[in-house]
């Protein structure tokens, strides 16, 4: 009935043979036996149309045989060379439909005498091409649409249609308008224009194909093509054989359908590739868990979901994972990570889990109480901690740190805040003894505190970027400084957004925590050099200007070149600048410190070892580094007159420094008693509130006369005899 409706109401002049497509769809989905229902339908149609049973039987056999042969060929080809993308199956289907299914159908109809029943023998070729075209169009149109409907045999048809088949109403409506326009122009005698209108079917189906999925595109193509075929066929009613113009229109529709199916496959492959890229961007390939980006995205969605429950966030760190990877091999490390991932996914209430980096994981569970989060965290810790791994020279015991939070459903928080709070919980867990486990509720005060810290970090970053640095300086009593010259240490303050001045304790620790020490030190160097260059009179009266370098800056391989560049740009004499490094940081990375100091020394800068004595170092570091000054930490100076141990440390430092021709500087000299004892010990380089507090750097030169008087008074003491060796021992 569909074939007759599309073919202008004529039972024999068919433009579309749907039975072949139905047979292919049923046989492909459920097996070759299921081609028989379509074949029986073709037999019934033939018995009604033809006068003898032979053509009817030939129609049924051609339908079944064409479908079975094409299905078998396609299965063998797929088994020999499986397709990786959707384009290959589409091309193979089109090939078997055009070259196997429809030719077999046409030949069987010819052998069964159908051609003689339709038309005289001189039209045999015409009928052969027509049957081939009808079979091909029926297969490429009906088979994909049928498979779209029966794509999920285990689901009810209504669910399949709802989840897979969505008719593109826009394309269907536009195709209907094309059919109506074609009929209207034909009725007005404008046949050339009517034929031209049919070509609008091409952009319509192409537009639909690239927008829809394969199921929706298949159904839309079928329902959009039928009105056009019918409209063209009804232009030549009463003819047993379709006219050449009808054939041309049918070929045009067939070509449009083939192009649309190929473009839909290309679009589907592109969408699939983008989906795989998106999945790889969110998923860790080693464990199958989410990665850090996927974790943040998924967690953000859960936190923003309306009516979300209380959530537990648990972080797991394998603290000696790098040692296991180095000593036991990458295979053992990979197996450990995979087993840890499986353990996290097995936990009750698990929503999702992520591998943040090597040996670091996070899991989000649905939990109502802190006790439930703690139970899961304790179970994870018990399964992981203490596992033994065989190494070449013994065994390694796995060390684990677990921190957890309970996030209330009413808490106004984002995923970044949660991850930062989890890091804090892990840090607390790492600071306690076995078990290294810490779980707490995430209170609003903690959230506010974290956000306040983030705001401070952003303020610091903004202040450095905008160079809102205020240079201060504290004078240093330097006996080598000529009269009228000043030696001082550069200190910094930050100007906040509201104009208030931030003191060093408010931002130096924050700069270290936020890993901005290098940026901050570079800004200070640039600001100090530019200030001296812009104030040539101050530069002319500067004997020594000391600038501090942090531990992170000492590990920066480019800092020496940066200092050289800034000195050259500003024209600063290197011999007037002293760079101070902290002893504890130098000991932490002595090789990097040694390389940096050698480079700075070669440029002509002075070098001071600051806070000496706090790093519990041996005096061997005084020999290792090319130093000019040793600055004794203020913790040994404050109680110098009351603590014999502090006095012994200062005496030893002075003696060793004198033997190595190093100048000894005492920091935090706050009263005259300490000053007198330092003079007795032979310390002449002094710094502290007794001689002058930190002032804006320009005030140092404004008060240079007063500082000169303080220097003169400090150096007025009589020379002190050398400290006996027996006393030092």
N, C-alpha and C positions, 0 to 999 in steps of 0.2 A: 504493500500500500504506500509506503514511503517512496519507493522507487517510482511508482506510477504518478504520485503527486508531484514529484520533482521533475518528471519527464513529460510534463504537459498533458497528463491524463492518458497517454497512450500506453498500453500494456507491453508493447514490444520495443518501442524506441527509447530504451533506457539510457539515461545519462549517469546513473549512479546505481551500483549494485551493493546495498548494505549488508547482504547476507555474508559476503566474503569477509567484511570487516568484523562482523559479529562472530563468525567462526574463528577468525584469528584471535580475537580477544578472549573467547571462552577457552580455546585450545591452549593459548599461551599461559593463561592463569591456572587452569585445572587439568590440563592434559589433552592429548589428541582425541580421546573419546568424546570430549565435550564439543567437538566440531559438528557432531551429528545433529544436535537440535537445529542449528542454522541450516544444515543440509536438508533436513526434513522440511523445514519451512520453505526452502527453495523448491523442493519437490512438490509441495502443495501448491505453490504459486505456478509452477510449470504445468501441473495438471489442469489448473483453471484456465491458463492462457492458451496452451497449445492443444491442438486437436488429437495428437497422438502422445503416448507415454514416453517415447524415446527421447524427445527434446527435454522433457521434464526430468527424466533420470539423468541425462547429460548435465543439466543445470545443477542438480544436486551433487553429482560426482565432482564436477568442476569446482563447486564451492568448497566441498570438503577436502578434495585433493590439493587444490591451490593453497588452502590454509595450512594443511598438515605439512606440505612440502616446504613452505616458507618458514613455518615454525621450526621444523627440524634443521633446516639450513642455518637459521639464525642461532639456534642453541649450539650447534656444532661450532659455529664461528666464535661465539662467546666463550665456549669452553677452550678453544684453541688459543684465543687472544682476548682475554677479558678486558672490558672497557674500563678506563679510569675516570672518564668524565661523561657527562650526559650526551655530548655531541656525537661520540662514536656510536652509541646505541641508536640514536635517531637516524644517522646516516645508514646504518646497517638495516634498520627497519624499512626505510624508504627504498633501499636497494632491493630487498627481497619482495617488497610490495609491488614494485614496478617491473622487476625482472623475473620473478618466480611466480608469485601468487596470481597476478592478473594475466600473464601469458598462458599459464596452465588453464586458468578458467576460460580464456578465449578459445584455446585449442580444443578443450573438451566440448565446448558448445559447438564448435565446427564439426567435430567427429560425431556428435550426437544429432546432426541434422538440423540444429537450431537455425543456422543461416538460411537454409532453404525454406524454413517455416516463416522466416521474417521477410525475406526479399528474394528476388530472382538472383541467379548465379552471377550475373555480371556486376552485382553489388556485394560480392562476397568479401572483397578486401575492405570495403567501406564498413561492413558489419563487423569484420574481424577487429579493425581499429576501434570501432565503437564499443565492442564488448571489452576489449583491453582497457580502454579509457574508463568505462563504467566500473570494471573491477578495481583498477588502480585508485580511482577517486573514492570508491566505497571503502577500500582498505585504509588509505591514509587519512580519511575523515572519520570513519566510524570506529575503527579499532582503537585509536588512542582515547576517544571519548568513552568507549565501553570500558577500557582498562581504568580510566579515571573513576568510574562509578564503582567498579568491583576491585579497586586497588587494595582494600582491606577486607578480605573475606571473613575475618573473625568479628567484624563490627557490623551492626545493623546498617541497612542502606541509608537510613535517615542520618545516622551519625557520620557515615562516610561523606554524604553530600554536604553536611554542615561543616565538616572539618577540612574537606579537600576541594570540592567542586563549588566554585563561586563564579557564576556567569558574569562576564564583563558586559553589563547592560549598556554601557556607552558604545562599545564596539558593535554590539548586536543592534542597537537602535540606529547607528549610522549606516550599517549594512542594509537595514530595512529601508532607510531613506534613499540609498543608492538604487535599490530594486524599484522603489516607487518612481523615482526620477527616470529610470530606464523605461518603465512602462509608459510614463506620461509622454516622454519624448518620442517613443515609438508610435504612440497613438496620434501624435501630431505630424507624423511623417518625417521626423528628423532622425532617421535611423543612424547616420554616422555619429551624430552627437550622442544618441542613446548608447551606442557601442563605446564611445569614449568615456561616458560616465561609469561604465563597469570597471574601468581601470582604477577608480577610486578605492576599489576593494583592497588593492595592494597596500597603500599606506595605513588603511584601517586595521587590517589584520597584523601588520608589522608593529604598529603602535600598541595593539593589544598584547601581542606575544612578548614584547620586552617588559611589559608591566605585570603580567600574570605569571603564576606558577604553571607547571606542566599540566596539571589536572584541569585547572580553570581555562587555560589556553586551548586545550583539546576540545572541551565542550563548547567554548565560544566559537571556535573555528567551524565546528559542525553546524551549529545553529545559525551562524552568520552566512555560511555558504549556501544553505538550502534555499532561502528566498531568492538569491541571485540566479541559481540554476533554474528554479521554477519560472522566474520572470522571463528568462531568456528562452526557455523551452516553449512557453505559451505564446511566443511571437510567431511560431510556425505550427499552429494546431492542425490536426487531421493528417499529419504526415507519419507514415510508418517509420521512416528513417529520419534521424535528425539532419537538419540542413548543415551546410559547411559553416555558416555563421554561428550556429549553435555549438558545433564542434569547437570552433575557435574560442568561444566564450568558456566552454568547459575546460579546454586546455589552459586558458588564462586562470581560471579558478584553481585548477590543479597546481599550476606553478606558484600561485600566490600562497596556497596551503603549504607547499613544500618549503618555500622561502620562510614563511612564518614559523614552521616547526624548527627549521635550522636556527633562525634567530632566537627563538625561545630557548633552544638548547644552549646557545652561546650565552644568553643572558643568565640562564640558570647556572651555568658553569662559573660565570663571573660572580654571581651572588654567593655560590658555594665557596669560591676562592676567598672572597672577602670575609665570609663567615669563619673559614678556617684560620685566616690571618687574625681575625678578632679573637677567636678562641685561643690561638697560640699567644696572643698578647695578654690574655687573662689567665692562662693555664701554665703550670709548671710541667715540663715534658718528662722530668725524671720520676716524679711521684704521681702525676695525674691530679694533684691538688691545684688550687688557685695559686697564682703567684702574688707578689705584693700589690701590683696594680689591680688584679682581679679581686683581691681581698678588699681593697679600699672601695672599689666600685660596688661589690656585692654588699658590703657592710653598710655603705651609704644608702643603698636601696632598702635594706632591712630597717635601718634607723628612721628612714623617712616614711615607712609604711604606716598607714593609720591603724590604730588599735594594736600596735605591736606589743608582744609580751615582754616580760623581763628577760634579759639576755645575759649570758655568762661569756666573758671573753677570757681565754686562757692562752698564755704565751709559754712556749717551751723552747729552751735553748740547750743544745748539746755542747757544753762548755769546752770539751776537749775533742770536738769533732775534727779539727784540723790535724791534731796529733794522730788520730785514728786513720785519717786519710793518708797522712805521710808515712806512717809506720806500718800500717796493715794493708794498705793498697786501696786504690779507687773502687775496686769491686766490692770489698767489704764495706766501704763507706756508702756506696750506692744501695747495697742491700739493707744497711742500717736505716737509711732515709726512707726507703720503701716500706720497711716494717714499721717505722714510726708513723708514716702516713696512714697505713692500714689501721694502726692502733687508734689514731685520732678519729678516724671515720667510724670505728666501732663503738665509740662512747655514746651513752644514752642521751637522747635529745640533741644530737649533733645536727646543726643546720648547714654548716660548711666548714672546711678547713683549708689552710693555705700554708705553702712553704715560702717564707719570706726571703730566705737566703740559705746558704749552706749551713745546716745545723740549726736553723731557726724556724719555728712553726707557730701558727696561731689557730685556734679553734673557737668557733662560736656555737654555743649551745643554748637551748631554751631552758631557763631555770628560774625558779621563783624565789629561792633563798640562797644566801651565801653558803650555807651548809652543802647544798647540792653542787655548787661550783667547786667547793673545796673537796668534795668526794671525788668528782671527776679528775680534778688536778692531782689528788693523792693517788688515784688509780694509775694515771699516766706516769707519775713519778715512780711508783712502785714497779711498773713494768719495764721502764727504761733504765733507771739508775742501777748501777752495779753490774750491768752486762759486761762480760769479759770478751776481749778480742785478742786473738793471737798475733803477736808481732815477731819479728825475727829473733829478738833477744829476750823474749818474755811475753807477758800479757798486759793489756791495758784495760782498766776498769772505766766504763762509761760514766761520765759525770754529767748530771742533769740539773738544770735550774728551771723551776716552774713558778710563774706568777699569774694570778687571776683576778678578775674584777666581776662584780655584779652590777649591771647597768639597769637601773630602774626604768620602767616603761614611760615614766613622766620626765625623765631627764632630758634636757635640751642640749644635745651634744652631737658632734659630727664624728665621722670615722677617724679623722686625723687626731682629734683630741683623745679618742679612745685608744688609739695605737700608742700615743705618747704616754698616756696613763698606764698602759700595759708595760711599756718600757720601764716606767718608774717602779712598778710592782716587781718586775724581773730584777731590777737593780737592788731592791730591798731583799728579795729572795737570795740573791748572790752574796749578800753581806752577812747572812745568818749561817749557822752551822747546820750540819745534816739533820733533818732533810732541808734542802734548800728550796723551800716551798713557802709561798706567801699569797694569800687570797684576802681581799677586802671588798666591801661595797664601794662603789664609785659615787661619792657624795657630790652634791652640788657645789660645796665649798672647794672640793678638789678640782672640779671642772673650772670654777671661776679662777682658782689659783693657776691652773695650767694656762688658761686663756690670758691671764694677766702676764704670765711669763712670756707667752708668745708675743704679746703686744710690746713687751720690753725688748725682746729680740728684734722685732720689726723697727722699733724706735732706734735701737742701736745701729741696725743696718742702714736706716735712713740717715742717721746723723753722720755716719762714716761716708756714705755716698755723697751727701751734701757738704762734706768737710766742715761740719759744725764743731770743730775741735778748738778748745781754748788751751793755749800753751801756758803752763806755769813753770816755774823754776825754783829750785831750792839751792841756796849758795853752798859752796864747798870751800872749807879753809884749805887753801893750796899754797904751801910755802914756796913753790916754784913759780907762782904767778907773779909777774912784774907789777910794780905799783901802778894802779889805775886799770888793772885787768881783773876780770872776774872768771871764776870757775864755778860751774853750776850743773845740776842735773835737771834735765827736762822732764816735767811731769805734765799730765794731761787732765783736762776736765771736758765734759761734753755738755753742749747747750741743747736742752730739750726743746720740744716743739713750742711749749708755752714760755720759753725764755729762761726757765730755771736752769741752774748749773748742777750737773750730776757729778758726784764725787767718784773717785776710782773704785771703791768697794761696790758701787752700784752697777758698774758696767764691765770691769775687768774680768771678773769671774764669769759673767754672762757671755763675754766674748770668747772665752775658752770653751764654755759649754756649747755654744752655737758654732764653733769652729770658724770664728772670724778673727782669730788672733793675727794671722798673717796679713789680712786686709787692714786691720787696725794698725799694726806696726808700720806698714807701708804708708798709711795716711799720716802717721806721726812723723816719720822721716821726711816725707814730702813737705809737710806743714812747717817743720823746724827749719829745713834747708831754705824754703822759700821765705820764711820770716827773716832769717839771717841775711839772705840776699837782698831783701827789700829794706833792711835796716843796716846799711854798711857801717855806720858808726858803732852799732852794737857788735857787729862782727869784728870790727877793728879792736874792740876792747875785750873780746872773748879770748881767754887763755885756753880753757877746756870746756867743751859742752858735751855732757854725757847723755846718751839716749839708750833706753832699754830695749832689748830684743827678747821676745818670748820663746818658749821651747819649740812651738810649732814653726816659728819663723826660722829657727836654726835648721830645721829639716827641709826648708824650702830651697830647692836647688837654684832658684832664680833670684834670690834676694841679693846676693853679692853684685850681680849685674845691675839690678835695680838701683842699688845704692850708688854704684859707679855712674850710672846714667843721671841720677838726680844731682850728684855732686858736680858733674860736668855741666849740666844745664844751669845750675845756680852759682857755679864758680866758688864753691866752698873749699878752703884749704883743708885737706884731710887731716893734717896734724892737729887741728883744733877740735876734732870730733873724737869722742871716746864712746865705743859701744859696750854696753854692759850686758852680760849674759848671766843667767841664774845658774848656780852650781848644780842644783838638783836636776834641772833640765839638761845641762851639759852632760851629766853622768848618765842620764837616761839614753842619750844617743851621742856617745862621745865621738864616733867617726864623723857624723854630720857636723858636729860642733867644731871638730878639728879642721875639717875642710873649709868651713866658713871663716873661721878665725884666721887661718893661713891666708885666705884670699883678702880679707879686710886688712890684715897686717901688711900684705904686699902693696896695698893701695896707700898706706901711710896712716891709717886710722889707729887710734889707741884702743886697747882692749882691757876691760875690767871684768873680774869674776865677782859677781854680786852674791850677797847672802851666803858668804863662805861659812861653812860649818853646819849648815842645815841639811846638807845632802848626805851626811855621814860618809864623806869621801876621804880617801887617803890623800896625803900631800903629793902623791904621784901625779895627780892631775895638774898641779902647779908646774910640773916639768913638761907635761904633755902639751899644754896649750901655750901659745905665744902671748903671754899676758904682760900688761904694764902695771895694773892695779889689782889689789885684792881687797874687797870690801867686806869687812867682818859684819855678819848679820847683827841687826839690832837686838835680837833676843839675848845675845851674849854681852851686849854693852849696857843694857838697862840695869842689870843687877851686878854689874862688875864689882862694885865695892862690897857687896853682901854675899856673893856666891863664889867660893874659892874655885869651884870647877870652871865657871865662866872665866875667871881670871887666868887659870892655867891654859885654857884654850886660846885666849887672846895673846898671852905671852908666847905660846908655841907658834902661833901664826905669825906674830911679829918677827920672831927670831928666824923662822924658815924663810919668810919673805925677804928679810934683810940679806940673808945669804944668797938669795936668788936675784938680788937687785930689783925687787918688786916693791912698789909703794903700797903701804897699808893704809886703808881708809876705814875709819870707825863711823858707823851710821848711828842715828838715833841718840846722839849725845844731847841729853835733856837738862843736865844740871852741872854746876861747877865742880861738884865732888867727883863725878865721873870724868869730867874733863881733866881735872888735876891728876887722877890716877892714870889716865891714858897718856898724859905728858910724861909721867914717871916711867911708863912702859915703853916710851919712845915712839908713840903714834902721833904724827904731826898732821896727817890729812884727816880732817874732821868734818862731819856733816850732822846737823840736827837742829832742833828747835832752839837750842841755846844760842846758836849763831844766826838763825833766821828761818822763819817758816816759809813754806812754799808761797810764792807770790806770782802774779801775772808776769810774764817774762820781761816785759818792758820796764817793770818796777825794779827789777834787779839792777838795771843800769842807772835808773833814777836815784837809787839809794846806794850807789857804788861807794861813796865816801864812807857811809856808816859801815858798810861791809869791810872796807879797808881797815877801819879802826878795830873791828872785831878780829880781823886776821892778825893785826899787829899785836893785840892783846893776847891772842891765843899762842902766838909764837914768842912772847916775851919771856917765857920761862927759861931757866938756866938749863944747859944740856944735862941730860941724865946719864949716869954711867951705864955701861952695858950690863944686862941682866946676867948674873952668874949662871953657868951651866948647871951647877949642882942644884940651884934653886929651881931651874926648869925641870930637872928630873923629878 
